[in-house]
């Protein structure tokens, strides 16, 4: 395949960015999207240009590092995948592909396609944990039975990889799917109950402080989420939040 | 320097308890006057950072990613072992210890492995308390499954995302300490050297990967938890950024590097498809619980499949060679990784590979789907179910167990593995070799510790499935927090370590000079060009099967590539900005040295052992004919290499391994 790429180039967070056109040739349909980017970068290095900076690491869809807004969609046109799992067979010879960084005020651009997602870190630090000592002197793991249903549902919520596609795709740049997933995981487990009130209040407060928008139930986040995190988690977080406020 | 493993005396089952009773402790009020640096925040580093901070030490943690949650531990799929014996199938601390030592081909340190087995049960309790959603059965209790090389079900799991959930558990424990101010987290930072003052590790030089700024950080002790070096092969199952730099830098400053040639080739990876490929993807070994591995019996069928004239599903049961079940009836498809990998290579080398490159075997779920389907029909009282119904019910069970893995396979290969068998081939996965550490997990540099995959101690020459997560968390949560205290007890009066000493200055200058060299070199070839060449030599001559001549050639070739690299590498951009090419250049420079030491170590070890198959060392007769031949008389030792400049000049130190509690014998999985 021969393709035209329109890529957002931006030297650093203070510089003004712009779209730049590049051509790549001989792209195999079996390549992943990021391998196609590697081919472009190798070409740029060989011609003395600076390669395009983009985030990526595990390349098997689990670390949540890769991002990219491809043809107006977070992680590109395929469903239920991260960019590293997106394959070139989703594109056609002669296509023009637009590649941009995540778009959200709370995710400022660091360079080219790399954005700063540490706002997610600070939300987790505000309460995304259970306050148990890591001493090993905890009770036996089977001492508190957990129904299979609850454990499976908690696992579904915990599957979130923190990539930020939900934020990038939301017209309000809301982080509620991400925060809802973490709140849900603990809300569904007995171990998470003790701090439930403080957790949801603190995480929601931090989410607002970071400049994320609100949820208006459009549902784009669920559609673009590579891990299929469901909107139910937002509903559960809202219930937890309401409960916490009533407890006051 | 003579190697002292510092293994405590006494019976193996009492060693750890006795040791803990006797070590020096640091008073809680004094811990806040002590700083510890942790490099790498995966399972080992993350759990260590969280626990040390909780104990009261001031922790500075460093990660090259934007968040500890991205460490490559997150990609571990199958599970974590623990000797809980919840299943009542005969498991015990001793049996986990035994399986691990045997699985490691008797090249690990007995006392360390016993301790690992001993604390394994605590890990599960700890993680459940943290809210890790392990799989449960219908009674609400924890579920288990089995892994290669063992005969009990001791593996705890969270779907096919166990590593993810355990890492997020450690990450959440870290977040709690970051919020308390006890961990200072340095994301997007890379350690580029260790600083040794008066013979002790007292800090590091790090580069801020966003601004390019070179920073000095001091501490009373430095913990390296930087993972494995599998990317020395270029293609591996490791994350793209996984590197050897932190471990290699401490090696160059005096830490011995042990058993570099012990690398695991994992049997169940998606085969490579072309030269553009950037990495390989692992399919969890847990698939072997239900998948049956085969190649066609007849060469005509192999050809027909390769040319697309036949589909694997066209072959009847007796036209298939289930070679693992044939060769190893006791363990069947669940033989350990090294045995399964070698057997796949043997069949493919003999010409039976089923894809275009001839490097693939089938992993087939048809019989599992049928078996589960029939069972479900019975459970749901469906009389005379149709084949379609059985398939549907069986598929549901397989989907519940391995759904995400099947989806991943389908996305990469563009084939539905429920309908047609998966194709798999071995790939470089985990490195058992690493920095030499004593029983305290301290390297040969006083005050410099090394934990998790970055050290060498627990897995011998081969790692059994579901034991990497176990070691990472055992080291971080339960071992290091004790052993480091014993060392730091002497430091309560030291006070802050200044960063303006000549040692810091010299280390910083060396780092800056090297970066400037890369930026100003103006060569003609990219970093990846050299990395790929190194990887090819490593795979062809230092891969699954090795021989004397090939290893000698590899050493010379790697040296040659290294020399060309330093003359001709091209790194665009500047030093004082985010520059991924510059990051890669530094890492590949280190791999180019490590690769040569790796080959040297393999050349010295004239035995087949674990994932290391020496073609000159093979059983020639008897029941084990054709299997790898270990040589305990001459090679029951840890090879710890001392840096002397060129990798070829490294000096060998031997730590003789003692097996007092487990008899050394030929591994048999027949």
Interface residues (C-beta under 8 A of the other chain):
Chain A: X11 X12 X28 X30 X31 X32 X34 X35 X38 X39 X42 X44 X45 X46 X48 X49 X50 X51 X53 X55 X56 X57 X58 X59 X60 X61 X62 X63 X64 X65 X78 X80 X81 X85 X87 X89 X110 X111 X114 X116 X117 X118 X120 X121 X124 X125 X126 X128 X129 X130 X131 X132 X133 X134 X135 X136 X138 X139 X140 X141 X142 X144 X145 X146 X147 X148 X151 X152 X154 X155 X158 X159 X161 X162 X185 X186 X189 X191 X192
Chain B: X47 X50 X51 X54 X65 X66 X67 X69 X70 X71 X72 X74 X75 X84 X86 X119 X122 X123 X124 X125 X126 X127 X128 X129 X130 X131 X133 X134 X135 X136 X137 X138 X139 X140 X141 X142 X158 X159 X161 X164 X165 X168 X171 X172 X173 X175 X176 X178 X179 X185 X187 X210 X239 X240 X241 X273 X274 X276 X277 X278 X279 X281 X282 X407 X408 X411 X412 X414 X477 X478 X526 X528 X570 X572 X573 X577 X578 X580 X581
